[in-house]
Amino acid sequence: MDRSEIFEKVADIASDVLGINADEITEETTFDDLDADSLDRLQLVTAFEDEFDIEMDEERLLSINSVADAINAIEATQEA
């Protein structure tokens, strides 16, 4: 799966979890920009793990602050 496909899925998940329009999301969008609190972020990461059939370690989870961070973490976890 290439980066653009991962981005599309991440944007769709963020849209569903946060109730926003996926068209408003770019790779540069931070979860602070989307007013995501810690519970929202946990729901997002859980949804990413389910969608991509991966498991992220705690260090990686704590480093996810933007859509680009999420994509990078998903790519790194898939490659491991």
C-alpha positions in Angstrom: 0.0 0.0 0.0 1.5 3.4 -1.0 1.5 6.6 1.0 -1.4 8.1 -0.8 -3.6 5.1 -0.1 -2.6 5.2 3.5 -3.4 8.9 3.6 -6.9 8.3 2.2 -7.7 5.7 4.8 -6.2 7.8 7.7 -8.3 10.8 6.5 -11.5 8.7 6.3 -10.9 7.3 9.8 -10.2 10.8 11.2 -13.3 12.1 9.5 -15.5 9.3 11.0 -14.0 9.4 14.5 -14.0 13.2 14.7 -17.1 14.0 12.7 -15.4 16.3 10.2 -15.2 16.5 6.5 -12.3 14.4 5.1 -11.7 17.1 2.5 -10.4 19.4 5.2 -7.6 17.0 6.1 -4.1 17.2 4.7 -0.9 15.5 5.7 0.1 18.6 7.5 -3.0 18.7 9.6 -2.3 18.1 13.3 -4.8 16.5 15.6 -4.7 19.7 17.6 -6.0 21.5 14.5 -8.9 19.0 14.5 -9.6 19.7 18.3 -8.9 16.0 19.1 -8.5 15.4 22.8 -6.7 12.5 24.3 -9.7 10.2 24.1 -10.2 11.1 20.4 -6.5 10.3 19.8 -6.8 6.9 21.5 -9.8 6.1 19.3 -7.9 7.2 16.2 -4.9 5.0 17.0 -7.2 2.1 17.8 -9.0 2.6 14.5 -5.6 2.8 12.6 -4.4 -0.4 14.2 -7.7 -2.2 13.3 -7.8 -0.8 9.7 -4.2 -1.6 8.9 -3.9 -4.8 11.0 -0.9 -3.5 13.0 0.1 -2.9 16.6 2.0 0.2 17.6 4.3 0.4 20.6 3.8 3.1 23.2 6.7 5.2 22.0 5.3 5.3 18.5 1.8 6.1 19.8 3.1 9.1 21.8 4.8 10.5 18.7 1.6 10.7 16.6 0.6 14.4 16.6 -0.4 14.9 12.9 -1.7 13.0 10.0 1.8 12.8 8.6 3.0 11.3 11.9 0.2 8.7 11.7 1.1 7.8 8.1 4.8 7.5 9.0 4.0 5.3 12.0 1.8 3.0 9.9 4.4 2.7 7.2 7.1 1.9 9.7 5.0 -0.7 11.5 4.0 -2.3 8.2 7.7 -2.5 7.2 8.8 -4.1 10.5 
